[in-house]
Amino acid sequence: MIKHLTTFFMLTLATFAFDNNYSAKISECVQKYNAHELSASTSKKVVSKETFIQESGSNITVFNKELKTAKDIKIFKTKKIEPINYTNTISLNNLQISEKKQKFFHMILPAILISKERLKQQRDRVLSLVSTPKDELYVEDREFLEDLYKKYKTKNNKKLLSRLKTHPVSIILAQAAIESAWGESRFFKKGNNIFGMWSYNRNEPRIKALGSRNGKAIYVKKYATLSDAIDDYFVVIGRGAYKSFREHREVTDNPLVLVQYLSNYCELGKSYTKKLKNFIVHNKLRKFDHYQIDSQYI
């Protein structure tokens, strides 16, 4: 037990020690693959109080919730969960290590599943349309496809379907914990920015980073909710320079195999994929790959 606590404590200290530099490095690497072209979603109603909303464009009822204390984070006892979309984050630093880890994972988990469900519904709709000649499609269906072609930078339906496919929750949870320093990065706490996505659009909500690059100010995106940040993450993976990763997630859902093809996610290369793999195993994250949104909300 002491050995595990020591290992975790050292990992946490190391993460905090280079939080700013590491976040900048991760952000720079993601930026190279078109992350800066993404914008926070404005199509979904965002509220500061607890409320259920029916999202336009998807058959899912989302429960937007504001966090005030760690006690507000719901710990799910079954694999069927409520689609709780937190509109803010809070520091978990004063919790015991085991509780902090549990709260962090369960804070991010529903946002991931909400985004995965959105993409599944989009992908299913694309599948239902691709066999119909374009001139026979309804106007709204053509517009739907054109929007996706533009967003994912392809007009090839096979490639679009591949880019709309998602991957195991365990990988995303591991990346979220590593890149947000267990939720303690300033970008995460002030902007729901889990992955340090950069902003190049002065008209979108964003946060100025403490550092600069080549004498120029750096900005990162500020998201309305956690699932908005996850939405952007999936687009980056879907249309960025991750062809090998996308090809392999078509044939396997084993996260320990898939992470090997994320070496170009950042300059850390193979050491990054090794870190992800060890993190997934050490924190037993594969159990979350079997969690789903409760069907009563879909």
N, C-alpha and C positions, 0 to 999 in steps of 0.2 A: 504494500500500500504506500509506504513512504517513498519507495522507488518511483511509483507512478506519479505521486504528487510532486516529487522533485522534478521529474521530467516535464510535467505539465507546467510547473511554475517557471522553469527555465525557458520553456517555449514561449510562455506568455510574456516574460520579461524581454526576451529577444524580439518578440513581435512589437511590443510597445517601444523598444529602444530605437527601432528604425521605422516606426510607423509612417512618419511623414515622407522619408526618402523612399520607403518601399511602396507606399501608396502612389507616389509620383511615378516610380518606375513602372508599376503595374499599369497605371493610367496611360503612361506614354506608350507602352506596348499595345494596349487595347486601342488607343487612338490611331495607331498606324493602320488598323484594320477597320477604318471608317466609323469608329465609335462616335467621333465628333459630329457626324452628320445626323445622329439620332436626336429626337426631341421628346421631351416629356409629354405623355398623352394628356390631351385636354378634352377628350370626348366623354370621359367618365365624370359623373357628379362626385365631388369631393366634399365631405362634411367634417366638422370638428367634433361632433357628438356621435354617439352610437346610433346607427340606423341601418336598416336593410335597404338596398337599392337594387333595382333591376337594370342591368347594364344594357345599353343599346348595342345591337349588333352581336349579342351573344345570349345564349339561354342559360344564364347563371345569375343567381341572386347572391350579391356580395354584401357582407356585413362590415361596413367601415367603422373602425373603432379607434378612439383616441386613448393613448396610454398615459396614465398618470403615475403609476407605481408598478414595480415588477409583479405585484399581485394581480394586475390586470391582464397579464399574459396567460392565456389559457393553456393548460397542459392536457394534451389529448390522450385519453385512456384507450381509445380504439383506433383502428386504421381508417375509419370513416370520420372525416372531420368537417367542422363548420368552416365556410369560406370567410374567415375573419381577415380583413385587410387593414392592417394597422396604418394610421395616417401619420404616425410619428414614432420615434424610438426613444428609449431611455437608457441611462447607464446601468449596467448590471455589476459594476466593479465592486460593490460592497457586499456581494453575495458570496457564499461559500463556493468553491470551485465547481463541485458537482451540480449545484443548483444553478450557477451561472451558465454552465454549458447547456443544461436542460432548458432553461428559459430562453437562451439565445436561439437554439435550434427550433423551439416551438413558436418563437416569434417570427422566424423567417419561413418556416414550413408552409403555412397556409398561403402566403404570397406566391410561393413557387407553384403550388398546386392550382391556384387561381389562374396564373399565367399559362400553365400547361393545359388547363381545361380550355382556355380561350383559343390557344393554338390548335388543340385537337378539333374544336368545332370549326375553325377556319379550314383546317386541312380536310375534314370530312366534307365540307361544302365544296372545296376545290375538286375533290374526288368525284363528287356528284355532277360536276359541270364539265370536266375535261373531255368527256366523250361527245358532248354536244357541239355542233359547228357554231362558230362565233356569231354568225349572222342569225342564228336561231335562238340565241340566249336573250333572256329578258334584259332590259336596260340596267336594272339594279345588279344583276349578276355580272354583266360586262364591267360595270363600274367597280364591283367588288374585286374582280380579277385584276383589273388595271391598277387598282390601288396596291394590291399585293405585288404585282410585277414591279411597280416603281419602288416600293418599300424594300423588296428583297433583290432588286437589281437583276431581274431575269424575266424573260418572256417564255421560257421553256417550262412547260407544266411539270415535267419530271423533276427538273431542278427545283422548282418552286415547292413541290411536295416534300422533297428532301430537306429543304431549308425550313419548312414548317414543322418538321419532326423535332421532338424534344428528346432529352436524355435523362438519366436517372437523377432523382432528387439528391442522392448522396454526394454526387460531384458538385452540385451547386451549393449545397450546405457547406462543404469543405472549402470551396472557393470563397464563400461569403465570410466564413470565420477567419480565414487567413488574411483576406484582403481588407477586411474592416477592423482587424485587430480585436476580434471578439466583440465587435460593436462599439469599440472605444475610439475609433477614428473620428475626427471632427466632421468629415464629410458625411459620415453615416449618421451621426447624432443630430446634425443641423440640417441635413438635406436628404435623408433617406437614401443616400448614395452608397450602395453596398459595395460596388466594384470600382469606385473612383473614376467614373466616366467624366471625361473632359467636356467643357462647353466652349463653342466658338461662336455662339449666337447671343449677342448682347440683349436680345429681346425675349429670351427664355429665362425662367427662374434659375439662378445659379449662385454659387458661392465663390468668393475670391480665395485662392489658396494662399498660404503664408509665404511660400517661396515663389520664385520666378524662373523663367527659362530664357536664356540668351537676352536677359534684360527686359523681357516682356512678362506681364502679369499672366498667371494661370488661373483659369476658372473651372469649376466642376459643376455638374448639373445638380439641380435641386428638384427632387421628385415629390409629387403630392402624396404618394403612398408607396409602401414597399413593393407592391406588385407592379407598379409602374417601372420601378428600377429593374425588376426581374424581366419585364417585357422587353426593355432595351437590351438587356443581356442576351436574351434569346435571338434578337435580331442581329446583334454583333456576331454571335456564333453562326447564325444562319447564313449571313451573306459575306462574312469576312473570310480571311485566308485560312479557313479551317476545313478545306475540302476533304482531307484524309480523315479527320474526325467525323465529318458528316457521313462519309462513306462507311465507316466502321460502325456508326450507330444504327445504320440500316440493317446490319447483320448480327449485332450483339447488344445486349443491354447490361453487360457486365461492367460495372464502373471501374473495376481494377484493370480491365483491359482498355477501356476507352480513354482513361486519363493519359495513357502513353502517347496518345495522338493530340495532346494539348501542349506539346513542348514549345510550339511557336506562339502560345498565348502570351508569353513574355520572354525577355532576354535571359531569364533564369533557366530556360530550356529544360533539360532532363532533370535537373535538380528540383524544378518546380513540379514536374509530374511525379517524381518520387515522393516529394513532400505531400502532394495530394493523396497519393495511394496510402502512405503511412497514416495520414490524418484520418482517412475513411475507415481504415482498419482499427486504429487505436480508439476512435470514438464510436465504433460500431454503428456507423451511419447507414449501412445497407438496409437496416430494418425500415428506414423511412422510404425506401423505394417502393414499398407496398402500400403506402398510405394514399388515399384518394379523397376527393371531395364527396361528401355524403350526397347520394343521388337525389335526396329530397330538395336540394338547392339547385338542381340542374333540370 
